[in-house]
Amino acid sequence: SDNTLWFTVIKTADGAVSTWFVDAATPGDRIEISQPFTGPLAQDLSIVTRCTLIAGGSGIAPIMSHLRTLRTLPKPPQVSLLYTTRRDTQCYKDELLAHAHETIDVRLTDISPRFDPDEIRQATSGANVVLVCGSRQFVAQLRRILDPVVASDRIYSEAFSL
């Protein structure tokens, strides 16, 4: 909803890029940004009445962009957000408090099981649009669950890995 560019970085022990961003990057450093491996999730959601957002790990970054935009609409749609991650990689904790028109469910997989197929199907029931973002494996697993129950032209996905 604005021209600000935001980055979400989760530092991992062996992560060359995340370690550089957290420990070495300084204002003015130049970086190259590439397209996601699938996607992107860029969608106009202004006419959607019911939307389901599903994120795995750092896949919450583009999902969060959509959620922020949806929250600014004059008549925000009903939103269901399923976010699965670990405690040490959880992002946007303070922003992920549900508004009146939202259901937000965060599963920390180091202390709880992932969402099961029935929970995913229930969250997507009646959705005009379903947005999914995470690793290629995460996106592929969600597509296998969703394809039989959600029209393929209503599912948009983005994978951030090969």
C-alpha positions as CSV (number, residue, x, y, z in Angstrom):
1,S,0.0,0.0,0.0
2,D,3.0,2.3,-0.2
3,N,6.4,2.4,-1.9
4,T,8.5,1.3,1.1
5,L,10.6,-1.8,0.6
6,W,10.6,-4.1,3.6
7,F,12.9,-7.1,4.2
8,T,12.4,-10.0,6.6
9,V,15.6,-11.7,7.6
10,I,15.8,-14.7,9.9
11,K,19.4,-15.3,10.9
12,T,20.3,-19.0,10.7
13,A,23.6,-20.5,12.0
14,D,24.9,-21.5,8.5
15,G,23.0,-18.8,6.5
16,A,25.5,-16.9,4.5
17,V,23.0,-14.3,3.4
18,S,21.1,-13.9,6.7
19,T,24.3,-13.7,8.7
20,W,25.6,-11.0,6.3
21,F,22.4,-9.0,6.7
22,V,22.3,-9.2,10.4
23,D,26.1,-8.9,11.2
24,A,27.7,-7.0,8.4
25,A,25.2,-5.1,6.2
26,T,25.2,-1.3,6.6
27,P,23.1,1.5,5.1
28,G,24.2,2.1,1.5
29,D,25.2,-1.4,0.8
30,R,24.0,-2.6,-2.6
31,I,22.0,-5.8,-2.8
32,E,20.4,-7.7,-5.7
33,I,16.8,-8.8,-5.5
34,S,15.6,-11.7,-7.6
35,Q,12.2,-13.1,-8.3
36,P,10.8,-16.0,-6.2
37,F,11.3,-19.5,-7.6
38,T,7.5,-19.7,-8.2
39,G,4.9,-17.0,-8.0
40,P,5.0,-14.1,-7.2
41,L,2.0,-13.6,-4.9
42,A,1.3,-10.1,-6.2
43,Q,-2.5,-10.0,-6.4
44,D,-5.1,-7.3,-6.2
45,L,-7.2,-8.4,-3.3
46,S,-9.4,-5.3,-3.2
47,I,-12.5,-7.2,-4.4
48,V,-12.1,-10.3,-2.3
49,T,-14.7,-11.0,0.4
50,R,-13.0,-14.0,2.0
51,C,-9.3,-14.8,1.9
52,T,-7.1,-17.5,3.3
53,L,-3.4,-16.9,3.8
54,I,-1.0,-19.8,4.6
55,A,2.6,-19.3,5.4
56,G,5.5,-21.5,6.3
57,G,8.5,-20.1,8.1
58,S,9.8,-16.9,6.3
59,G,7.1,-17.3,3.8
60,I,5.2,-15.0,6.1
61,A,7.0,-12.0,4.5
62,P,4.9,-11.7,1.4
63,I,1.8,-12.9,3.3
64,M,2.3,-10.1,5.8
65,S,2.5,-7.6,3.0
66,H,-1.0,-8.7,1.8
67,L,-2.4,-8.8,5.3
68,R,-1.2,-5.2,5.9
69,T,-2.8,-4.1,2.7
70,L,-6.1,-5.9,3.4
71,R,-6.2,-4.2,6.8
72,T,-6.2,-0.8,5.1
73,L,-9.2,-1.5,2.7
74,P,-12.4,0.5,3.4
75,K,-14.2,-2.9,3.8
76,P,-11.6,-5.5,4.7
77,P,-12.5,-9.1,3.7
78,Q,-12.8,-12.0,6.2
79,V,-9.3,-13.3,6.5
80,S,-8.0,-16.6,7.8
81,L,-4.3,-16.9,8.4
82,L,-2.5,-20.1,9.1
83,Y,1.2,-19.6,9.9
84,T,3.5,-22.5,10.8
85,T,7.1,-21.8,12.1
86,R,9.4,-22.5,15.0
87,R,9.7,-20.2,18.0
88,D,13.2,-19.1,17.0
89,T,12.0,-18.1,13.5
90,Q,8.7,-16.5,14.3
91,C,8.2,-13.2,12.6
92,Y,5.8,-10.3,13.1
93,K,4.6,-11.6,16.5
94,D,3.3,-8.2,17.6
95,E,1.4,-7.6,14.3
96,L,-0.2,-11.0,14.2
97,L,-2.9,-10.2,16.6
98,A,-6.3,-10.8,14.9
99,H,-8.5,-7.8,14.0
100,A,-12.3,-8.1,14.1
101,H,-12.5,-9.6,10.6
102,E,-9.6,-12.0,11.0
103,T,-8.8,-15.4,12.3
104,I,-5.1,-15.9,12.9
105,D,-3.6,-19.2,14.0
106,V,0.1,-19.5,14.6
107,R,1.6,-23.0,15.1
108,L,5.1,-23.2,16.6
109,T,6.2,-26.6,15.2
110,D,8.9,-27.1,17.9
111,I,6.1,-27.3,20.5
112,S,3.0,-28.2,18.5
113,P,2.1,-30.3,15.4
114,R,1.7,-28.6,12.0
115,F,-1.8,-27.9,10.7
116,D,-3.4,-31.1,9.6
117,P,-5.2,-31.4,6.2
118,D,-8.7,-31.1,7.8
119,E,-7.7,-27.8,9.5
120,I,-6.3,-26.5,6.2
121,R,-9.4,-27.5,4.3
122,Q,-11.7,-25.9,7.0
123,A,-9.7,-22.6,6.9
124,T,-10.0,-22.4,3.1
125,S,-13.7,-23.3,2.9
126,G,-15.5,-20.6,1.1
127,A,-12.4,-18.5,0.3
128,N,-12.4,-16.4,-2.9
129,V,-8.6,-16.6,-2.9
130,V,-6.0,-18.7,-1.1
131,L,-2.4,-17.4,-0.9
132,V,0.4,-19.9,0.1
133,C,4.1,-19.1,0.6
134,G,7.0,-21.1,2.0
135,S,9.6,-23.5,0.9
136,R,9.0,-25.4,-2.3
137,Q,8.3,-28.6,-0.3
138,F,5.8,-26.7,1.9
139,V,4.0,-25.2,-1.1
140,A,3.9,-28.6,-2.9
141,Q,2.4,-30.2,0.2
142,L,-0.3,-27.5,0.5
143,R,-1.2,-27.8,-3.2
144,R,-1.7,-31.5,-2.7
145,I,-4.1,-30.8,0.1
146,L,-5.9,-27.9,-1.6
147,D,-6.2,-29.0,-5.2
148,P,-9.0,-31.4,-4.6
149,V,-11.1,-28.9,-2.7
150,V,-10.3,-25.4,-4.0
151,A,-10.5,-24.3,-7.6
152,S,-7.0,-24.0,-9.0
153,D,-7.6,-20.5,-10.3
154,R,-8.2,-19.4,-6.7
155,I,-4.9,-20.7,-5.4
156,Y,-1.8,-18.5,-5.7
157,S,1.5,-19.7,-4.4
158,E,5.1,-18.6,-4.1
159,A,8.1,-20.8,-3.2
160,F,11.3,-19.2,-2.0
161,S,13.5,-22.2,-2.5
162,L,14.4,-24.8,-5.2
